[in-house]
Amino acid sequence: PYALMVRLIQFSCCGGKNSADYTSQNISIPDSCCSRKNCTERALSSTKTHVPRNLFTKGCAHELGGRFRRVLTAVFSIEVTAVVFQSIGLVFTLRTLWKDDGTYT
């Protein structure tokens, strides 16, 4: 749980969609949702409708989805580049091995 909390703080997000994911189920908002330390203390003693200040506004599903897309884009770009260089290498290799009479050496 601690590692997950540290990750969520690094992503600057709260809940799946937003902090309402917690309050709608009568769950206290975790400290990982705070952009500053201990922003949820006041919320614990307040009414259900009170939303503390200094919460991350974006949900973690959005943040993690964006991070996942960026990583996939980078991996895809690297793979395409590798395929291009391998194809160029294959063309030069076949060209080098090809004889004038249409046979390979």
Secondary structure as the mmCIF struct_conf table of DSSP 4:
data_model
#
loop_
_struct_conf.conf_type_id
_struct_conf.id
_struct_conf.beg_label_comp_id
_struct_conf.beg_label_asym_id
_struct_conf.beg_label_seq_id
_struct_conf.end_label_comp_id
_struct_conf.end_label_asym_id
_struct_conf.end_label_seq_id
HELX_RH_AL_P HELX_RH_AL_P1 TYR A 2 PHE A 11
TURN_TY1_P TURN_TY1_P1 SER A 12 SER A 12
BEND BEND1 GLY A 15 ASN A 18
TURN_TY1_P TURN_TY1_P2 SER A 19 SER A 19
HELX_RH_AL_P HELX_RH_AL_P2 ALA A 20 THR A 23
TURN_TY1_P TURN_TY1_P3 SER A 24 ASN A 26
HELX_LH_PP_P HELX_LH_PP_P1 SER A 28 PRO A 30
HELX_RH_3T_P HELX_RH_3T_P1 ASP A 31 CYS A 33
STRN STRN1 CYS A 34 CYS A 34
BEND BEND2 SER A 35 ARG A 36
TURN_TY1_P TURN_TY1_P4 LYS A 37 THR A 40
HELX_RH_AL_P HELX_RH_AL_P3 GLU A 41 SER A 45
BEND BEND3 SER A 46 SER A 46
TURN_TY1_P TURN_TY1_P5 LYS A 48 THR A 49
BEND BEND4 ARG A 53 ASN A 54
STRN STRN2 LEU A 55 LEU A 55
BEND BEND5 LYS A 58 LYS A 58
HELX_RH_AL_P HELX_RH_AL_P4 CYS A 60 LEU A 97
STRN STRN3 TRP A 98 TRP A 98
TURN_TY1_P TURN_TY1_P6 ASP A 100 ASP A 101
BEND BEND6 GLY A 102 GLY A 102
STRN STRN4 TYR A 104 TYR A 104
#
